[in-house]
Amino acid sequence: MKDILARAAKIELLIFDVDGVLTDGSLFLGDDGQEYKAFNSRDGHGIKMLQNSGVRCAIITGRTSRVVEHRMRNLGIELVYQGQDNKLEGFAHLMEKTGLDPDQVAYVGDDLVDLPVMRKVGLAIAVQDAHPWVVRHAHWQTPSGGGRGAAREVCEMIMEARGVLQEELESYL
């Protein structure tokens, strides 16, 4: 865990996949084709706390959904890359836009399409219910599953490694 915290202390940008990471992977489709997703409110608050502590957040997802646009706007995440069949393209654009080194970036994924980016970043994280091959290539695995607190765990772990978690928690007292 010491190596994980050392990696996490360097993180300036945290990238999330959406389906299976910020949600449990379920897709609800209405008769009209409208897509619905369930997001965990505690995950969202963790993301806001992390951003408040100075770490930027981004999304790279293979699907395109208006509900993702709405949720990310609500969370204050401006770096949103949807419809990324090749997630490395979105990642390359993020690296260019932010000027960060890959060692300063963490990525949270759950499925095989996340592996190309996970293998490039300084801290690759798999959610608890990720595909076994993804877990095998991750530096760390969350105790909770996607859409069930995993994002909050990642945010708090990074804040702990950066030495700001206690201060952030105490701000609510």
Z-matrix of the N, CA and C atoms (Angstrom, degrees):
N
C 1 1.455
C 2 1.530 1 110.90
N 3 1.328 2 116.44 1 -26.59
C 4 1.463 3 120.30 2 179.94
C 5 1.525 4 110.87 3 -60.42
N 6 1.340 5 116.43 4 -41.35
C 7 1.475 6 121.14 5 178.04
C 8 1.524 7 110.94 6 -64.50
N 9 1.323 8 117.06 7 -38.71
C 10 1.468 9 121.54 8 -179.98
C 11 1.525 10 109.77 9 -64.39
N 12 1.321 11 116.81 10 -44.86
C 13 1.468 12 120.17 11 179.99
C 14 1.523 13 111.29 12 -65.80
N 15 1.327 14 117.26 13 -35.24
C 16 1.474 15 120.25 14 176.58
C 17 1.524 16 110.15 15 -64.60
N 18 1.312 17 116.77 16 -41.89
C 19 1.470 18 120.55 17 176.17
C 20 1.526 19 110.61 18 -64.05
N 21 1.331 20 115.84 19 -44.64
C 22 1.467 21 121.50 20 -176.70
C 23 1.528 22 112.13 21 -65.30
N 24 1.313 23 117.36 22 -30.85
C 25 1.468 24 120.93 23 -178.99
C 26 1.527 25 111.87 24 -64.19
N 27 1.329 26 116.99 25 -23.02
C 28 1.473 27 121.96 26 -178.14
C 29 1.530 28 113.14 27 -87.78
N 30 1.323 29 117.70 28 -8.12
C 31 1.464 30 121.06 29 -170.14
C 32 1.527 31 112.36 30 -71.08
N 33 1.340 32 114.10 31 127.52
C 34 1.466 33 122.83 32 175.91
C 35 1.531 34 111.51 33 -115.21
N 36 1.341 35 116.01 34 -15.97
C 37 1.462 36 122.00 35 -179.56
C 38 1.521 37 108.91 36 -142.53
N 39 1.333 38 115.45 37 127.44
C 40 1.461 39 121.73 38 176.71
C 41 1.520 40 108.01 39 -113.85
N 42 1.335 41 115.77 40 122.11
C 43 1.462 42 122.04 41 -179.61
C 44 1.523 43 108.70 42 -106.95
N 45 1.326 44 115.19 43 132.34
C 46 1.463 45 121.30 44 176.95
C 47 1.519 46 110.17 45 -113.40
N 48 1.328 47 116.70 46 142.12
C 49 1.452 48 122.57 47 158.57
C 50 1.533 49 104.29 48 -76.47
N 51 1.318 50 118.18 49 166.93
C 52 1.469 51 119.94 50 -179.81
C 53 1.528 52 110.78 51 -103.45
N 54 1.326 53 117.94 52 -70.39
C 55 1.465 54 121.30 53 -174.55
C 56 1.524 55 110.59 54 -67.59
N 57 1.326 56 115.62 55 119.63
C 58 1.455 57 120.99 56 -178.66
C 59 1.518 58 113.29 57 93.18
N 60 1.334 59 117.39 58 -8.23
C 61 1.469 60 121.74 59 177.68
C 62 1.527 61 109.85 60 -120.07
N 63 1.322 62 116.91 61 -61.22
C 64 1.467 63 120.31 62 175.83
C 65 1.529 64 111.19 63 -85.43
N 66 1.332 65 116.04 64 -13.42
C 67 1.464 66 122.09 65 172.42
C 68 1.526 67 106.85 66 -127.01
N 69 1.318 68 116.69 67 173.32
C 70 1.469 69 119.46 68 178.21
C 71 1.527 70 111.89 69 -83.13
N 72 1.323 71 116.04 70 4.89
C 73 1.460 72 120.35 71 178.91
C 74 1.515 73 113.94 72 95.10
N 75 1.327 74 117.24 73 -10.09
C 76 1.464 75 120.05 74 178.30
C 77 1.526 76 109.86 75 -71.59
N 78 1.317 77 116.30 76 141.10
C 79 1.455 78 122.32 77 174.66
C 80 1.523 79 107.52 78 -118.61
N 81 1.316 80 116.08 79 121.26
C 82 1.459 81 121.50 80 178.09
C 83 1.518 82 107.51 81 -103.80
N 84 1.331 83 116.21 82 120.78
C 85 1.458 84 121.29 83 -178.53
C 86 1.520 85 109.73 84 -117.42
N 87 1.328 86 115.85 85 127.10
C 88 1.461 87 120.78 86 177.01
C 89 1.511 88 110.48 87 -81.43
N 90 1.341 89 116.55 88 166.85
C 91 1.459 90 121.73 89 178.34
C 92 1.521 91 111.76 90 -58.00
N 93 1.320 92 116.76 91 -27.63
C 94 1.461 93 121.28 92 -179.61
C 95 1.530 94 112.47 93 -85.26
N 96 1.331 95 117.13 94 3.28
C 97 1.457 96 121.15 95 -179.92
C 98 1.521 97 113.54 96 88.25
N 99 1.325 98 116.91 97 -4.16
C 100 1.466 99 121.29 98 178.62
C 101 1.528 100 109.64 99 -63.96
N 102 1.317 101 115.98 100 135.03
C 103 1.464 102 121.73 101 -179.38
C 104 1.525 103 109.69 102 -101.01
N 105 1.336 104 115.56 103 137.48
C 106 1.452 105 121.78 104 178.94
C 107 1.521 106 108.55 105 -124.75
N 108 1.335 107 115.80 106 144.02
C 109 1.455 108 121.36 107 177.93
C 110 1.518 109 108.06 108 -136.39
N 111 1.309 110 116.54 109 148.36
C 112 1.462 111 121.70 110 176.13
C 113 1.520 112 108.78 111 -105.02
N 114 1.339 113 116.02 112 121.83
C 115 1.459 114 122.51 113 177.68
C 116 1.523 115 109.08 114 -106.96
N 117 1.308 116 117.31 115 146.47
C 118 1.455 117 123.31 116 179.25
C 119 1.527 118 109.29 117 -84.37
N 120 1.326 119 117.13 118 123.42
C 121 1.466 120 120.82 119 -176.65
C 122 1.533 121 111.91 120 -65.79
N 123 1.329 122 118.05 121 -32.74
C 124 1.468 123 119.66 122 178.48
C 125 1.527 124 110.88 123 -70.21
N 126 1.336 125 116.95 124 -34.83
C 127 1.468 126 119.47 125 173.07
C 128 1.519 127 109.42 126 -59.29
N 129 1.331 128 115.62 127 -45.41
C 130 1.463 129 120.41 128 -179.49
C 131 1.517 130 112.02 129 -60.38
N 132 1.329 131 116.67 130 -40.78
C 133 1.465 132 118.84 131 179.62
C 134 1.532 133 110.77 132 -67.91
N 135 1.320 134 116.53 133 -36.63
C 136 1.470 135 120.01 134 176.17
C 137 1.518 136 111.44 135 -61.16
N 138 1.329 137 116.24 136 -40.56
C 139 1.465 138 121.02 137 177.81
C 140 1.522 139 110.25 138 -63.41
N 141 1.320 140 116.86 139 -42.66
C 142 1.471 141 119.83 140 178.11
C 143 1.524 142 111.19 141 -63.71
N 144 1.332 143 117.59 142 -40.82
C 145 1.464 144 120.80 143 178.37
C 146 1.525 145 110.53 144 -63.29
N 147 1.326 146 116.32 145 -43.54
C 148 1.464 147 120.10 146 -179.37
C 149 1.519 148 110.59 147 -62.20
N 150 1.325 149 116.45 148 -45.02
C 151 1.462 150 120.01 149 178.37
C 152 1.531 151 110.45 150 -62.83
N 153 1.326 152 116.93 151 -39.13
C 154 1.459 153 121.53 152 177.85
C 155 1.530 154 111.01 153 -61.25
N 156 1.334 155 116.41 154 -29.43
C 157 1.466 156 120.79 155 -179.27
C 158 1.528 157 112.47 156 -83.48
N 159 1.344 158 116.82 157 -2.71
C 160 1.458 159 119.74 158 174.90
C 161 1.515 160 116.37 159 108.93
N 162 1.323 161 118.36 160 0.94
C 163 1.471 162 121.45 161 178.16
C 164 1.519 163 108.24 162 -96.48
N 165 1.320 164 116.39 163 128.82
C 166 1.465 165 120.58 164 177.49
C 167 1.524 166 109.61 165 -80.76
N 168 1.328 167 115.83 166 153.93
C 169 1.465 168 121.46 167 177.89
C 170 1.516 169 109.51 168 -125.22
N 171 1.322 170 115.10 169 150.62
C 172 1.464 171 122.16 170 -179.80
C 173 1.519 172 108.84 171 -144.31
N 174 1.334 173 114.26 172 164.58
C 175 1.457 174 122.58 173 177.98
C 176 1.528 175 108.46 174 -125.49
N 177 1.325 176 116.41 175 134.24
C 178 1.466 177 121.51 176 167.19
C 179 1.524 178 105.64 177 -129.86
N 180 1.326 179 116.04 178 114.98
C 181 1.457 180 120.39 179 -177.21
C 182 1.528 181 110.62 180 -134.67
N 183 1.306 182 115.61 181 147.22
C 184 1.453 183 120.53 182 -179.84
C 185 1.514 184 113.51 183 -76.24
N 186 1.309 185 116.52 184 -27.23
C 187 1.463 186 121.11 185 -178.68
C 188 1.515 187 109.98 186 -91.13
N 189 1.326 188 115.82 187 162.83
C 190 1.463 189 122.08 188 174.63
C 191 1.513 190 107.82 189 -121.92
N 192 1.330 191 115.80 190 127.57
C 193 1.457 192 120.14 191 -175.55
C 194 1.526 193 109.76 192 -151.75
N 195 1.321 194 115.96 193 135.34
C 196 1.468 195 119.87 194 177.44
C 197 1.520 196 111.46 195 -66.41
N 198 1.320 197 117.57 196 -31.11
C 199 1.458 198 119.97 197 179.31
C 200 1.527 199 110.43 198 -63.41
N 201 1.328 200 117.73 199 -33.13
C 202 1.466 201 120.98 200 176.60
C 203 1.527 202 109.41 201 -66.79
N 204 1.326 203 117.12 202 -42.51
C 205 1.473 204 120.30 203 176.49
C 206 1.522 205 110.50 204 -55.99
N 207 1.337 206 116.37 205 -47.71
C 208 1.464 207 121.14 206 -178.64
C 209 1.534 208 111.55 207 -62.67
N 210 1.327 209 116.36 208 -46.56
C 211 1.471 210 120.23 209 -177.84
C 212 1.524 211 110.86 210 -64.62
N 213 1.320 212 117.44 211 -42.54
C 214 1.464 213 119.80 212 -178.27
C 215 1.529 214 110.57 213 -68.25
N 216 1.299 215 117.50 214 -37.14
C 217 1.468 216 120.67 215 175.83
C 218 1.524 217 109.31 216 -61.25
N 219 1.334 218 116.62 217 -43.23
C 220 1.461 219 122.19 218 178.80
C 221 1.525 220 111.53 219 -61.30
N 222 1.327 221 116.91 220 -34.02
C 223 1.464 222 121.60 221 -179.02
C 224 1.529 223 112.57 222 -87.24
N 225 1.331 224 116.83 223 -6.47
C 226 1.461 225 119.67 224 -178.58
C 227 1.514 226 113.79 225 78.11
N 228 1.319 227 117.21 226 21.14
C 229 1.463 228 121.32 227 178.12
C 230 1.526 229 108.24 228 -92.03
N 231 1.319 230 115.51 229 114.81
C 232 1.466 231 121.01 230 -177.56
C 233 1.526 232 112.67 231 -96.36
N 234 1.309 233 116.88 232 -22.34
C 235 1.467 234 121.43 233 -177.73
C 236 1.528 235 108.70 234 -90.22
N 237 1.332 236 115.84 235 87.21
C 238 1.462 237 122.20 236 -174.25
C 239 1.525 238 109.19 237 -121.99
N 240 1.318 239 115.66 238 119.54
C 241 1.461 240 122.39 239 179.75
C 242 1.517 241 108.25 240 -119.68
N 243 1.337 242 116.14 241 103.55
C 244 1.460 243 121.83 242 179.14
C 245 1.526 244 109.59 243 -104.75
N 246 1.326 245 116.32 244 163.22
C 247 1.459 246 121.55 245 178.04
C 248 1.516 247 112.67 246 65.65
N 249 1.309 248 116.66 247 31.62
C 250 1.467 249 121.92 248 -177.00
C 251 1.529 250 110.22 249 -92.43
N 252 1.325 251 115.86 250 86.70
C 253 1.464 252 119.19 251 176.19
C 254 1.520 253 110.32 252 -61.63
N 255 1.325 254 115.97 253 -36.88
C 256 1.461 255 122.60 254 174.87
C 257 1.531 256 106.63 255 -111.39
N 258 1.318 257 116.61 256 98.24
C 259 1.457 258 120.68 257 -174.94
C 260 1.521 259 113.12 258 -65.21
N 261 1.331 260 117.38 259 -20.23
C 262 1.461 261 119.71 260 177.39
C 263 1.530 262 111.79 261 -63.76
N 264 1.330 263 117.54 262 -29.23
C 265 1.466 264 120.10 263 177.95
C 266 1.524 265 110.50 264 -65.72
N 267 1.319 266 117.00 265 -45.88
C 268 1.459 267 120.75 266 176.70
C 269 1.520 268 110.95 267 -63.12
N 270 1.315 269 116.32 268 -40.51
C 271 1.464 270 120.84 269 178.77
C 272 1.528 271 110.80 270 -62.44
N 273 1.320 272 117.19 271 -45.36
C 274 1.472 273 120.54 272 179.30
C 275 1.524 274 110.58 273 -60.74
N 276 1.322 275 116.57 274 -41.51
C 277 1.461 276 120.09 275 178.35
C 278 1.528 277 110.69 276 -63.56
N 279 1.321 278 117.08 277 -41.70
C 280 1.464 279 120.95 278 177.76
C 281 1.527 280 111.58 279 -62.07
N 282 1.330 281 116.90 280 -41.54
C 283 1.459 282 120.26 281 179.98
C 284 1.528 283 110.45 282 -63.85
N 285 1.322 284 115.29 283 -40.89
C 286 1.461 285 119.86 284 178.96
C 287 1.534 286 110.43 285 -67.16
N 288 1.319 287 116.19 286 -44.75
C 289 1.465 288 121.09 287 -176.57
C 290 1.531 289 112.68 288 -66.91
N 291 1.336 290 116.79 289 -39.29
C 292 1.467 291 120.51 290 -176.23
C 293 1.520 292 112.98 291 -90.03
N 294 1.331 293 117.12 292 -22.69
C 295 1.463 294 120.36 293 -177.10
C 296 1.518 295 113.32 294 72.24
N 297 1.318 296 117.22 295 15.22
C 298 1.460 297 121.14 296 -178.99
C 299 1.520 298 111.79 297 -84.82
N 300 1.307 299 115.36 298 157.31
C 301 1.454 300 123.42 299 172.38
C 302 1.533 301 107.39 300 -86.70
N 303 1.325 302 119.80 301 144.35
C 304 1.474 303 120.47 302 179.76
C 305 1.530 304 113.91 303 -53.59
N 306 1.346 305 118.47 304 -27.73
C 307 1.463 306 120.75 305 177.81
C 308 1.519 307 112.25 306 -66.03
N 309 1.322 308 117.58 307 -17.10
C 310 1.465 309 122.43 308 179.91
C 311 1.530 310 111.84 309 -93.91
N 312 1.319 311 115.94 310 8.76
C 313 1.460 312 121.58 311 -174.42
C 314 1.523 313 110.69 312 -121.61
N 315 1.335 314 115.18 313 138.98
C 316 1.467 315 121.94 314 172.14
C 317 1.521 316 107.92 315 -116.63
N 318 1.315 317 116.36 316 150.43
C 319 1.463 318 122.05 317 178.35
C 320 1.519 319 107.94 318 -133.82
N 321 1.343 320 115.95 319 135.10
C 322 1.460 321 121.66 320 177.88
C 323 1.522 322 108.57 321 -112.94
N 324 1.328 323 116.60 322 120.87
C 325 1.453 324 121.20 323 -178.65
C 326 1.511 325 112.18 324 -135.91
N 327 1.337 326 113.64 325 174.83
C 328 1.461 327 119.69 326 -178.97
C 329 1.521 328 114.12 327 -139.10
N 330 1.341 329 117.40 328 -15.83
C 331 1.455 330 118.21 329 -173.28
C 332 1.526 331 110.81 330 -136.72
N 333 1.304 332 115.65 331 173.14
C 334 1.464 333 122.39 332 -172.78
C 335 1.525 334 113.68 333 -56.48
N 336 1.335 335 117.91 334 -34.28
C 337 1.463 336 120.42 335 -178.83
C 338 1.530 337 112.06 336 -65.97
N 339 1.323 338 117.80 337 -14.41
C 340 1.458 339 122.05 338 179.18
C 341 1.534 340 112.83 339 -85.99
N 342 1.313 341 117.13 340 -17.99
C 343 1.464 342 121.13 341 -174.42
C 344 1.532 343 114.91 342 -58.46
N 345 1.338 344 119.95 343 -42.84
C 346 1.466 345 117.40 344 -178.92
C 347 1.528 346 113.51 345 -56.55
N 348 1.330 347 117.70 346 -39.76
C 349 1.466 348 120.03 347 178.16
C 350 1.524 349 109.83 348 -75.98
N 351 1.309 350 118.03 349 -41.35
C 352 1.461 351 120.86 350 -179.35
C 353 1.523 352 111.27 351 -56.97
N 354 1.313 353 117.54 352 -34.13
C 355 1.466 354 121.13 353 -178.58
C 356 1.529 355 112.72 354 -76.71
N 357 1.328 356 117.84 355 -8.10
C 358 1.464 357 122.03 356 -178.78
C 359 1.529 358 113.28 357 -99.76
N 360 1.338 359 117.64 358 -23.24
C 361 1.459 360 121.20 359 -170.23
C 362 1.529 361 112.78 360 -90.21
N 363 1.330 362 114.66 361 165.30
C 364 1.455 363 120.89 362 179.62
C 365 1.514 364 113.61 363 -73.04
N 366 1.345 365 116.88 364 -26.19
C 367 1.460 366 121.22 365 179.63
C 368 1.523 367 109.37 366 -140.42
N 369 1.327 368 115.58 367 105.95
C 370 1.464 369 122.20 368 179.30
C 371 1.523 370 108.60 369 -98.68
N 372 1.329 371 115.53 370 125.95
C 373 1.464 372 120.97 371 -174.98
C 374 1.529 373 109.67 372 -123.32
N 375 1.322 374 115.77 373 133.54
C 376 1.467 375 122.56 374 174.66
C 377 1.518 376 107.90 375 -109.76
N 378 1.333 377 116.33 376 138.45
C 379 1.459 378 119.18 377 173.62
C 380 1.524 379 109.02 378 -72.33
N 381 1.323 380 116.94 379 161.71
C 382 1.465 381 122.67 380 -174.16
C 383 1.520 382 112.99 381 -54.87
N 384 1.330 383 117.91 382 -37.44
C 385 1.457 384 120.82 383 -176.81
C 386 1.528 385 112.86 384 -101.13
N 387 1.325 386 116.56 385 26.78
C 388 1.464 387 121.40 386 178.38
C 389 1.529 388 111.07 387 -69.95
N 390 1.325 389 114.56 388 161.69
C 391 1.466 390 120.77 389 174.73
C 392 1.538 391 108.46 390 -58.37
N 393 1.338 392 118.28 391 140.55
C 394 1.471 393 121.11 392 -177.93
C 395 1.539 394 114.11 393 -54.46
N 396 1.313 395 117.61 394 -34.40
C 397 1.468 396 120.75 395 -179.91
C 398 1.536 397 110.17 396 -68.05
N 399 1.321 398 116.68 397 -34.64
C 400 1.471 399 121.36 398 177.10
C 401 1.521 400 109.36 399 -68.38
N 402 1.332 401 116.68 400 -44.11
C 403 1.464 402 121.26 401 178.26
C 404 1.532 403 109.57 402 -58.81
N 405 1.296 404 116.15 403 -41.57
C 406 1.466 405 120.89 404 -178.29
C 407 1.527 406 111.91 405 -60.17
N 408 1.321 407 117.79 406 -32.58
C 409 1.461 408 121.88 407 -176.77
C 410 1.532 409 113.43 408 -99.69
N 411 1.319 410 117.55 409 5.74
C 412 1.462 411 121.42 410 179.88
C 413 1.529 412 110.37 411 -90.94
N 414 1.329 413 115.77 412 152.17
C 415 1.460 414 120.51 413 172.61
C 416 1.526 415 110.37 414 -78.45
N 417 1.335 416 116.35 415 -31.81
C 418 1.468 417 121.22 416 -176.02
C 419 1.525 418 109.09 417 -147.28
N 420 1.334 419 116.27 418 149.58
C 421 1.460 420 122.12 419 176.49
C 422 1.523 421 108.63 420 -122.87
N 423 1.322 422 116.43 421 132.92
C 424 1.459 423 120.83 422 -179.08
C 425 1.525 424 110.61 423 -70.34
N 426 1.336 425 117.13 424 150.80
C 427 1.464 426 119.66 425 174.84
C 428 1.532 427 112.92 426 -68.63
N 429 1.334 428 117.39 427 -27.13
C 430 1.467 429 121.33 428 -177.24
C 431 1.524 430 111.28 429 -107.31
N 432 1.312 431 114.92 430 161.02
C 433 1.450 432 120.97 431 -179.45
C 434 1.519 433 113.00 432 -82.61
N 435 1.316 434 115.41 433 169.65
C 436 1.451 435 122.07 434 177.33
C 437 1.517 436 111.33 435 -59.75
N 438 1.337 437 116.39 436 134.67
C 439 1.455 438 121.31 437 -179.08
C 440 1.511 439 114.08 438 73.75
N 441 1.320 440 116.59 439 4.78
C 442 1.467 441 121.28 440 -176.43
C 443 1.530 442 111.99 441 -129.11
N 444 1.332 443 115.70 442 32.77
C 445 1.460 444 119.93 443 177.45
C 446 1.511 445 115.39 444 108.07
N 447 1.318 446 118.36 445 -5.35
C 448 1.466 447 120.73 446 -178.23
C 449 1.527 448 112.08 447 -60.88
N 450 1.323 449 116.95 448 -43.42
C 451 1.469 450 119.62 449 -178.55
C 452 1.523 451 110.48 450 -63.49
N 453 1.321 452 118.09 451 -39.60
C 454 1.468 453 121.57 452 178.13
C 455 1.524 454 109.98 453 -61.93
N 456 1.341 455 116.49 454 -42.91
C 457 1.466 456 120.53 455 179.16
C 458 1.525 457 111.23 456 -61.11
N 459 1.315 458 116.54 457 -41.60
C 460 1.464 459 120.34 458 178.65
C 461 1.525 460 110.08 459 -63.63
N 462 1.320 461 116.83 460 -47.59
C 463 1.466 462 120.86 461 -178.56
C 464 1.522 463 111.14 462 -60.20
N 465 1.324 464 117.08 463 -45.06
C 466 1.454 465 119.91 464 -178.91
C 467 1.521 466 111.81 465 -68.93
N 468 1.323 467 117.83 466 -35.57
C 469 1.464 468 120.61 467 177.98
C 470 1.527 469 110.19 468 -64.27
N 471 1.330 470 117.09 469 -42.58
C 472 1.467 471 120.45 470 178.90
C 473 1.530 472 110.20 471 -66.20
N 474 1.323 473 117.56 472 -42.72
C 475 1.465 474 119.64 473 177.75
C 476 1.528 475 111.34 474 -62.97
N 477 1.329 476 117.19 475 -38.99
C 478 1.467 477 120.98 476 176.97
C 479 1.531 478 109.83 477 -61.96
N 480 1.314 479 117.14 478 -46.21
C 481 1.466 480 120.93 479 -179.57
C 482 1.524 481 111.96 480 -63.16
N 483 1.322 482 116.40 481 -32.24
C 484 1.466 483 121.17 482 179.42
C 485 1.536 484 112.22 483 -85.81
N 486 1.333 485 116.67 484 -1.58
C 487 1.457 486 121.51 485 176.48
C 488 1.519 487 114.85 486 75.67
N 489 1.343 488 117.82 487 24.53
C 490 1.462 489 120.24 488 -177.21
C 491 1.522 490 114.17 489 -120.94
N 492 1.321 491 118.22 490 -1.47
C 493 1.460 492 120.21 491 -176.10
C 494 1.529 493 111.97 492 -63.98
N 495 1.314 494 117.34 493 -48.18
C 496 1.465 495 119.89 494 -176.96
C 497 1.523 496 111.29 495 -59.07
N 498 1.320 497 116.68 496 -44.14
C 499 1.471 498 121.04 497 178.38
C 500 1.528 499 111.08 498 -61.45
N 501 1.329 500 116.40 499 -41.64
C 502 1.470 501 120.39 500 179.30
C 503 1.523 502 110.46 501 -64.77
N 504 1.322 503 117.28 502 -43.31
C 505 1.466 504 120.66 503 179.43
C 506 1.524 505 110.90 504 -64.75
N 507 1.315 506 116.80 505 -42.93
C 508 1.467 507 120.75 506 -178.17
C 509 1.534 508 112.30 507 -66.98
N 510 1.324 509 116.88 508 -20.16
C 511 1.466 510 118.90 509 179.20
C 512 1.531 511 111.91 510 -66.36
N 513 1.338 512 117.14 511 -12.47
C 514 1.460 513 121.49 512 179.63
C 515 1.527 514 112.75 513 -94.48
N 516 1.319 515 116.71 514 -0.70
C 517 1.473 516 119.88 515 179.76
C 518 1.511 517 111.56 516 -87.49
